[in-house]
């Protein structure tokens, strides 16, 4: 990667950080408007057809001829929910990587913001709620959403409450397994090594991959795939940090630098980068576009990823096997944490998923709540996640099992199901064990055993997020800026020359603390008491 490219990339992040700081005060535009212009029938007071705007993540992966706003799922939702209620359901795309940035802009504009928005970051939710930018949906749920209320339950609904008011509807997480790592078994065989079982063994394996080049790739050889994305850098960081309390960590990603051991993680990443063991242009790959290409083309020996992400039908693993005959991938647990008895420490999700919100300016709050209630009704969630019974799947012992003979058109129906079924993060069928079985059954038969191994590894030695009894004010105030600063910190310390690491790390951490890290650390430590 050239110095010029790095500088431009960092300028982009610093600009985003400034936007985030400014976004904190932009919610004034969300305080106007009323929720009263709706009736039981889902139309405006004069009986005219109305429009319900719903945010949707755009991952840039829509198969032809679909687009993110015009596909099988959008049409099915319109037919099943919209038309019977005299509502036009309009989806508003937001790039997944710019989730918070774009949402801040939308929330600052009462006229452009969708009626249903969502975010994974609890501090962003609390900020919107505290600034009066959100609708209290408590009474609306009682009146219009009995199925949604039963589906979520009182305990889960509490995650969306602030001072007794229901400002968000939490998504329900099917499973808490988060990340997994994979290695090219055929590369291991060629270099005569066993799968690494410790961080030090992993390092030695990566060096062997580079020096012996088992894939005969030359300059394209990437011992360890890396991107500036959580699945790649969090797995590494968690193998060094020390939990804050009873096997728990601070809940926000930008709070990782406040953990003991974070510096050691950055120094290890610096070592990998300077020895040419990771993707050299990882700082430009927030969307993981290049990472996916490199993996599918057989250029990567080892990588971490969201659990199961590579195993979907016609996905990364299938494409690798097509492109590189004889290639073989194994799931492994290699990162060991010296701060926690050398266990394989990795993060797990909390029980709640995203925070689904209705802006205060929305005039379609009733329709929005009815839409979420419809989603929780009957077989709608099952249909959204699994497609058409008999074509996409068959029910076996209460679990939807993917049909191997489903056509590509049938498969494409549900390519974005996870981003459309927003009240569920994953297939919610029953308890976690049942949900995991349902998840595994959704993968191609040839990949199911590897998926089972992946989940088992992802569930090993996990540590979860601390849930405080009240919001952390500094998270709402500084969170978005610190999240962007975290990326800058990771990139600059990774790319520093080894002799300059200490100075670069100290400077970047000082900047991090001055941007709000000091106040955040103080408040978090007080909350622990």
Secondary structure as UniProt FT lines:
FT   HELIX           3..23
FT   TURN            24..25
FT   HELIX           26..30
FT   TURN            40..41
FT   TURN            45..46
FT   STRAND          50..58
FT   TURN            64..65
FT   TURN            68..69
FT   HELIX           72..77
FT   HELIX           78..82
FT   HELIX           83..85
FT   STRAND          87..95
FT   HELIX           96..98
FT   HELIX           99..107
FT   TURN            110..112
FT   STRAND          116..119
FT   HELIX           122..130
FT   TURN            131..132
FT   HELIX           138..144
FT   HELIX           146..157
FT   HELIX           158..160
FT   STRAND          161..162
FT   TURN            163..164
FT   STRAND          165..166
FT   STRAND          169..173
FT   STRAND          179..184
FT   HELIX           185..191
FT   HELIX           199..212
FT   TURN            214..215
FT   HELIX           218..220
FT   STRAND          222..224
FT   HELIX           230..238
FT   TURN            239..240
FT   TURN            246..247
FT   STRAND          248..249
FT   HELIX           253..258
FT   TURN            260..261
FT   HELIX           262..274
FT   TURN            275..276
FT   TURN            280..281
FT   HELIX           282..284
FT   TURN            286..287
FT   HELIX           289..296
FT   TURN            297..298
FT   STRAND          300..306
FT   TURN            307..308
FT   HELIX           309..311
FT   TURN            313..314
FT   HELIX           316..323
FT   TURN            325..326
FT   STRAND          329..332
FT   HELIX           338..340
FT   TURN            341..342
FT   STRAND          346..347
FT   STRAND          352..357
FT   TURN            360..361
FT   HELIX           365..375
FT   TURN            378..379
FT   HELIX           380..386
FT   TURN            390..392
FT   STRAND          393..396
FT   TURN            397..398
FT   STRAND          399..402
FT   TURN            404..405
FT   HELIX           408..412
FT   TURN            413..416
FT   HELIX           417..420
FT   TURN            422..423
FT   STRAND          424..425
FT   HELIX           432..441
FT   HELIX           445..447
FT   HELIX           448..458
FT   TURN            459..461
FT   STRAND          462..465
FT   HELIX           473..495
FT   HELIX           498..500
FT   HELIX           501..512
FT   HELIX           513..517
FT   HELIX           518..528
//
